[in-house]
Amino acid sequence: MKVAIASDHGGVNIREEIKTLLEELSIEYEDLGCECGTSVDYSDYAVPVAEKVANGEVDKGILICGTGIGMSISANKVKGIRCALVHDVFSAKATREHNDSNVLAMGERVIGPGLAREIAKVWLTTEFEGGRHGRRIGKITEYENNHN
């Protein structure tokens, strides 16, 4: 598995924590920034990660900003992306099992580094169940293919 990860200025600390987790799990990753101490635009970091996932350059993406909201909205504009904004472990598991999410968004101002690690670990290690959930994802993909 290969993961692309990025944050804006509001998510730098948790991004570093998640990079450490990825190394501990022996998961290859590409860090797309930001390397900043000043305010930047979240979409400048979310879209490149989402495009790498959508193009198959990486398997999954992880995005962190202050709330996770801006990152998730931006990522979900990229065709083929199912970005889930998650702040609890149950939802991290469910969004992989039921929604086959391929990008995870979190908010550093909402959760701490310990919980972020737990969420990311569960999200990274949970498989999609398929079945009726696959049919539902297929409907989303069909709509996306016919309306873009």
Beta strands, then each sheet from edge to edge (+ up, - down):
strand 1: 2-7
strand 2: 28-31
strand 3: 60-65
strand 4: 83-85
strand 5: 103-107
sheet 1: 2+ 1+ 3+ 5+ 4+
end
